[in-house]
Amino acid sequence: MFKAVILLTRKDGMSKDEFRNWMLVGHSPLAKQLPGLRKLVFNVVENDDAPYDGVSELWFDTREAFDAAYATEIGKRVAGDSLANVKARVRLSVDERPQVG
């Protein structure tokens, strides 16, 4: 299983509430359409002093499946929607190692 973690910083002038609404109401329906997506979790950062406003977690069968999903038209729309609504985006490929549960 391949997991991507994406750290998001809201664009200048966007309130925390506007960011939350964009992420959970506007962006989520697009992201759910990514082909091959196995699991999706959006985390909205609550503390005001954090360097990021949101964290997305996406699971795919393989890295190749992740890359293929973002190469599709819906993948390009998902990426474009992110770029239009965030100031910064950091993508991390991670090796998830659950310790409890």
N, C-alpha and C positions, 0 to 999 in steps of 0.2 A: 504494500500500500504506500502511496506517495501522498505527502501532506505539504501544503503550502500555507504559510502564515504571512499575512499582508498587514503591515502597520500603516495606518492612515492618519494624516494630519489634515484637519478641515481647512478649507481655503479661507483667506483673509476676508473678514466681514461676515462670515457665516457663524451664527450662534451655535451653541452646543445643542439646543433643541432642533434647530434647522438641520444640523448634521445628523442627529439621531433619526429625524423623520426621513431624510434622504436615504440613509443607510437601510433602515428597516422597512420603509414603505416604498421608496422610489427604486432603490438599487436591488433590493432582495428579489423581487419578481424576475428581474433580468438574470441575476446570477444563478437562480434556481434552474434556468434553462440551459446552462452549460452542458454540452453533451459529455456523458461519461462521469458526471459529478456523482460521487458516492455519499458525501456528507458535507454539510455547510453549516458553520456556526459564525454568527456575527456577535462580537463583544463590543459594547459601548463603554468607553472608559468614563468612570464617574468622577475621579479626583481631578481637581482643577490644575494641579501642578505637574501632571504627566506630560511627557513630550509628544504623546500620540492621543488621538481622540477615538480611534476605533481599531479593532483587531479582527481581521477575517481569517477563518480557518477553512481550508478546502481540501477534501480528500478525493483522490483519483486512484485508479488501479496502478498506474505507472506515471513516471515523469513524462513519457511520450504522450500519454492520454491527456495530461494537463496541457502540454504544448499544443496538441491537436485541437483541444477544446477552444483555446484562445485564438487559434488560427481560423476558426469558423466565423461566419457573419455575426452570430450572437456573441461569440467571444470578443470580437472587435467592438461590438456595442457595449458589452460589459466594461471592457478596458477604457473605452472612450467616455463612458458615463463616469467612471472613477476619475479620470484625468480632468474632466470638466468640473468636478465637485470637491476635489482635494488639492491641497497645496503640495503635499509630499506623500509618496507611496513607496514603501520599502517591502520588496518581496523576499521572503526567506523560504528556502527548501529545508525542511526539518526531518529529523529521524525521531519520531515520537516514541517515547519509552515510558508508558504508564507505570506508576509505582503503587497506586492504590486504585481499586475498582476495576 
